[in-house]
Amino acid sequence: MSVRIGVVRFPGTNCDRDVFDAVGSVEGSEPVWLWHKERDLEGVRGIVLAGGFSFGDYLRAGAIARFSPIMEEVVAFARRGGPVLGICNGFQILTEAGLLPGALMRNDRITFVCRDQWLKVETTDTPFTRHYSAGQLVRYTVAHGEGNYVAEEEVLDRLEEEGRVAFRYVDETGAATDAANPNGSLRNIAGIRDEGGNILGLMPHPDRAMSELLGSGDGAPVFRGLVEAAA
Amino acid sequence: MNARVEVFVQLKPGMLDPQGETLERALESMGYEGVSGMRVGKWITFAVEGGERAEIEGRVDEMCRRLLANPVIETYRYGLAEAGLEETAADGGEEAR
């Protein structure tokens, strides 16, 4: 039997098809659309919040989407331990919803940044990163205007101590330098996980790294891990 | 009462404000000297119907905490004025957090 994975759509979500295809490329999975006004998760066993500009990024990125009816169900699902992946705008929504700590602010260099980006996998202790090895370098695409991760010092310290930094922006040698940091994120943080490890948010797009032919296939293990965790 | 409400949202002190910095540099390049500490915030106005003043203030404060501001990165303050009055409602705004 195939595993149903929900892909949530808000007005302004625009990476939903990429994510739908990425999920669908994993054997044994069945991607399912979830419209933001619904309150029914339709039996899905895993959920992805895709990138885009939900509600036009009005007020703050993710601030309005976080109060959509479907989000009550997503939050409850995540708190029950269900696997939830938030990519780009999805990460912003997860922080606004309080499922992940901190916030994503405007990029420190003002510009929208769109480029290939090296990342270091900092923890394999999530369903989404378990197919990588710790310290492995992967290349995804970043494409965002508000990806500057900030949190209080003690929150950052706790994330580090508990191994909850999932991805860090690095250069091709694996060094977390300022030049490799596309947006000013504190400690070069690109993605984090929750205490349980079942919620992951990241700004870079594994959904845009699904094929060597198109530049990188490094993102595929994320979706394989998601589907396996949901099965 | 029916109130006119003004909410001001600003980045917390110390939070990098690239927008403010860029504007400051632009003004400098236009020839304005001695401009510093520029921060860009949000000013939100709306009307609220019914209830006692304290009750409306409670509701507005909740709106700020839940949606209008993000307490992780922003501070907010708000002011109320009885609807129909001309003067700005900004006076008497409370500092929160």
Interface residues (C-beta under 8 A of the other chain):
Chain A: L59 R60 A63 I64 F67 T95 E96 P101 G102 A103 M105 R106 N107 D108 R109 I110 N148 V150 A151 G184
Chain B: L11 M15 L16 P18 Q19 T22 K42 L67 L68 N70 V72 I73
